[in-house]
Amino acid sequence: MFKALLLENATGFTARVAQVDEAPLQAGEVQVGIAYSCLNYKDGLAITNKGPVVRTWPMVAGIDGAGTVLESDHPLWKVGDRVVHNGWGVGETRWGCLAEKAWLKGDGLVKLPTAFTLRQAMAIGTAGYTAMLCVLALEDHGVKPGAGEVLVTGAAGGVGSVAIALLGKLGYTVVAATGKAGEEVYLKSLGASSVIDRALLSVPGKPFQKERWAAAVDVAGSHTLANALAQTRYGGVVAACGLAQGMDLPTTVMPFILRGVTLAGVDSVMAPSPKRQRAWDRLARDLNPALLETMIEEIPLDAAIDKAHELMAGKVRGRVVVKIA
């Protein structure tokens, strides 16, 4: 038996911390003793039942985990290895990492860089790893420091906080968009040069607007992403990785065919292993551990359900780390 955050939907949805039975190791699997997990937006949707995240019931929540290999049926991993897991359907179709143990596909694990502790790995989590994928997308499309302002939406959230810290360290001029007026000091401490009200972007706007952004990292979708595209300068790039405002995109082709704007989709769930390892290696190089620490709120597993409700109510800043072991 091991302790886990269990989601059930047999006679109505329930979320509780419970003792659950262990499972035998399957071919290609690795049993990991989870030291830390975290709460991402997708975890919040699943734990509060506010989105159709879970597709197999019952489900152990938690798309992210960091810990030590206990058993392995995979050639790449041996007992004692420190590993990190992000996505791959865990917490959706396979039991997840808000638990003392997790049975994970070996192909989906990443070797944790020595620069990070297990706690720091989950302070980064899918949110921070996604932020790094967004920064890599901007770099791969030729956006360089000094090119102009880079917009980061959802700035006080997990993706936004890490994106600002990364872009700021790399020398970009970052403009943070947030609905939390009291977070200006926090966002500037991470590396934002200025802060704007997200309301300037979240309402319907013209399909073609005055050029401002050299690039953008967007977690919102909907009107926010449409306005960011409409304001992006000639040849600019927008990395889109979320739908916090909505999954719609009420825009036109004008930014693409008249300004050559690139909309780069960023997926963290099914990204191949080489891309994952590249992102984690760059995080080890480019993310300031001291800034990462300022983003962290640490809670025990027993507090994760209440904190998930706070997350969905917009009452959480930065990254929520869940201590398991």
Secondary structure by P-SEA (a helix, b strand, c coil): ccccccccccccbbbbbbbbbbbcccccbbbbbcccccccaaaaaaaaccccccccccccccccbbbbbccccccccccccccccccccccccccccccccccccccccccccccccaaaaaaacaaaaaaaaaaaaaaaacccccccbbbbcccccaaaaaaaaaaaaaccbbbbbcccccaaaaaaaaccccccccccccccccccccccccccccccccaaaaaaaaacccbbbbbbccccccccccccccccccccccbbbbbcccccaaaaaaaaaaaaccccaaaaaaabbbbcccaaaaaaaaaaacccccbbbbbcc
